[in-house]
Amino acid sequence: MHTKIKELLQFGTVDAKVEIKGWIRTKRINKQVVFLTINDGSCQQNLQVVMTPSELPKTLLNQLITGASVAVSGSLVASKGTKQSVEVHGHHLTLLGNAPDYPLQPKAHSLECLRTWVHLRFRTNTFGAVFRIRHAISYAIHHFFHERGFFYLHTPIITAADAEGSGALFRVTSLDAPPTHPDGNVDPREDFFNQPTHLTVSGQLAAEAAAMGLGAVYTFGPTFRAENSNTSRHLAEFWMVEPEVAFNNLDDTIVLAEALLKFLLDYVLKNCPAELDFLNQRLLNDRNEQDSTEPMPLLERLPFVLAHPFARITYTEALAILMDAEPNKKGKFVYPITGWGMDLQSEHERYLVEHHFKRPVVVTDYPKEIKAFYMRQNNDGQTVAAMDVLFPGIGEIIGGSQREERMDYLKAVVQRTYIQNLNWYLDTRRFGTIPHSGFGLGLDRFVLFVTGMENIRDVIPFPRTPGHVPC
């Protein structure tokens, strides 16, 4: 049985007989020695294999190129080089898979170029680091909630309810051509579910129902929005973490959100040092090439966010800060601050975080007209008990609220927004209603922040965006 490179680098015994399997990253050859750099995906580091040309037939030697997969048996020895503590002196090599015309040769490739080979980019150092970090974050999410007594809930991907009321939905049908009424509207009665259905934009409403019996639950799965947006922050398919907690108010939810984010940062810093080191150096190299004014390197930014409490302000206070901000006074905001009631854009959120407070910010008490129907109306009649957590370089990374538990308030807003198929949701208020609260964390945006990548397409394995499904 072969041994993973990660295990050899951490626990390998010098002079032990070993077998490794992996893909060739580089090859150097002279008359006396062949040097192969091998990576098997188990860690960021490569392992050097040293062999003599006489041990390898010429035909095989010519096939040992970047991208080819091999199995090597030999001895683990102390390395004379400075980049690794051990290396393998190979005695036998088997070519598992040749790679003629392999496109990802050992040279610099732009991220835009690598998106054209989305199925191959996992083999690069950059994307190996990104997706190992994504795995670590996903594992830590489950660990965080399990430790705190939450139950993991699998909410439906196919649903009849539009949780956000946005209308940006992917319709689900089993029919090639759905029949229509005489007025031209689609008749869903002959479709698979006998009613209009779509891919979910959120698991929240189902999580609320579960929290009424289980107390504290969380969902963690894919969500979908049919927004025709090609920005570096939007995907058509993305992953959300959505806890829902019975008897929690808005302040409880803010505390939970900050605790989750800091737990995840701490976990990654402790468990992914090699990946973070690589990505940090990559960003520093890019900064030198582009003369970037990014104020804080990745390995300084993450501990800084971990160490400092998040700022808290109301929407009204945030608007006053933005109204008085120099970019607004000089007309540099793309979306000028026009007055109370406007929705904050990413440039406004980032100004609050990066320039005014210089740390993450929690904004609360938004105007009810710009927030979802399920958020609890405050006593002023104008705002709702909502909160957004804003991060540097990202903007909104968490959105949450205390949910409206009062039946009369909820019925009124549902009727006003004409959202359908929510009688089951109203039952959760009819029968033993309670205060409860929750939020949604965009996993992809959080990975974007942790890795320092600039485009959300580069932190999800197979991005889905308007006009683009790579495989």
Sequence and secondary structure as in RCSB ss.txt:
>XXXX:A:sequence
MHTKIKELLQFGTVDAKVEIKGWIRTKRINKQVVFLTINDGSCQQNLQVVMTPSELPKTLLNQLITGASVAVSGS
LVASKGTKQSVEVHGHHLTLLGNAPDYPLQPKAHSLECLRTWVHLRFRTNTFGAVFRIRHAISYAIHHFFHERGF
FYLHTPIITAADAEGSGALFRVTSLDAPPTHPDGNVDPREDFFNQPTHLTVSGQLAAEAAAMGLGAVYTFGPTFR
AENSNTSRHLAEFWMVEPEVAFNNLDDTIVLAEALLKFLLDYVLKNCPAELDFLNQRLLNDRNEQDSTEPMPLLE
RLPFVLAHPFARITYTEALAILMDAEPNKKGKFVYPITGWGMDLQSEHERYLVEHHFKRPVVVTDYPKEIKAFYM
RQNNDGQTVAAMDVLFPGIGEIIGGSQREERMDYLKAVVQRTYIQNLNWYLDTRRFGTIPHSGFGLGLDRFVLFV
TGMENIRDVIPFPRTPGHVPC
>XXXX:A:secstr
    HHHHHHH  TT EEEEEEEEEEEEE SS EEEEEE SSSS  EEEEE GGGS HHHHHH  TT EEEEEEE
EEE SSSS SEEEEEEEEEEEE  TT S  SS   HHHHHTTTTTGGGSHHHHHHHHHHHHHHHHHHHHHHHTT 
EE    SEES  SS      EE S SS  B TTS B GGGSTTSS EEE S SHHHHHHHHHHHSEEEEEEEEE 
     STT  SEEEEEEEEEET  HHHHHHHHHHHHHHHHHHHHHH HHHHHHHHHHHHHHHHHHT   SS HHH
HHHHHHHS  EEEEHHHHHHHHHTSHHHHTT  SS    TT    HHHHHHIIIIIISS EEEEEEEGGGS TTB
 B TTSSEEEEEEEEETTTEEEEEEEEB   HHHHHHHHHHHT  S HHHHHHHHTT   EEEEEEEHHHHHHHH
HT S GGGSSSS  BTTB   
